[in-house]
Amino acid sequence: MKDPYVVIKSRYVTEKATVLEQLQIAESNQSVERCKSPKYVFIVDRHANKQEIAQAIEAIYKEQNVKVTKVNTLHTKRKLKKRGRGKKGLTASHKKAIVTMEPGDMIDQV
């Protein structure tokens, strides 16, 4: 088994990722109320598979007793961006994992 901190690089915190985390406590929208499981987004190793990601999450958050039920992965590609006055550059590409926990499980915010 790989080191869990090699498989999971960091949490991915954006507006959309925060909305996914808050789905289980949202009560304003009827379609959102059906989601009982929290979802968290992580930046992971490019070569990690779904089973390794699930085992790493459970190992890292062992003291909080979380259980991973589902893992979805996607690769983000590099994009061309302008940097400064006419210079062009590329953004970094990475692999993201959207991890679904069992209902009631939560990861503490740091």
N, C-alpha and C positions, 0 to 999 in steps of 0.2 A: 504494500500500500504506500502511495506517495504521501509526502508531508502535506497536511491540509492547507498550510499557509503557502505552499507552492502552487496548489491547485486554485485556491481562492486568492485573488490579488487584492481586491478591495470591494467595498460597497459602492454601488452606482447611485448617486443621489442627484436626481433631477426632479422637476415638477411632475413629470409623468410617473416616475418611479414612486414618488411620495403618494400620488393618487392611488396607485396599486396597493400600497401598504395600508392606506386608510379605507379600502373598500369594505372591510368587515364591520366598521363602526359607522359608516355613512347611512343615514336614515332618510335623507331628503329625497332620494330618487328611488322609485319602486324597482326599477330594473337592477339597480346596484344592491338593493337589500338582499337579493338572492345569494350573493357571494359571502359565504361564511368562513372562507379560508383566507388568511393573509398571504400576500405575495411580496417577495423581496427580490431586488435586482442586484447582481454581483458582476464584477469584471473577473473573468476566469482565465486560466491558462488556455492557450490556443489548441493544445493537443489533449485536453481533458475531455472525457466522455461523461454522460449523464450520471452513471453510477458513481464515478469518482467524485463528481461535484456533490451529489447527495451525501455520500459518506463524509466528505470534508466539512460540509455545513453542520452535520450532526456532531462531528468531532470538535469543531471550533466552539459550538454553542452547547456543549455537553451539559454544563452546569445549569442551563435553562430548560433542559429536557424537551428540546424541539424534535419533531418528527417530520421529515420531508416526505410529501406524498407524490410530488410531480416536479419535473425539471424540464424547462423549455430553453433551448439555446439558439443563439443567432450570431452571425458574424456581421460586424459593421465594416464597411469598406472605406478606404481612404477617399477624402474629398479634396478638391482643389479649392484653395482659399487665397484671397489677396492679403498680403502682409505689408502694411505700410504703403509707400508710394510706388505702386506699380510692381512690386515684387510679388511673386507667386510662391505658394508653398502648399504642402499637403498636411492634412490632419492625420492623426494616428489611427490605424485600424486595430480593432480588438474584438474579443469574443465576450458576449454577455450571456448570463444565465438568469432566467426568471424562475425563482424557486417558490413553489406553493407548499405551505405548511398545513398541518392538520388543523381543523377548527379549534380555536382557543389558544393555539401556540402563538407566541409573539417573541420578537427579538428586541432587547432593550436598546433604546436610542443612546448613542454615545456622543 
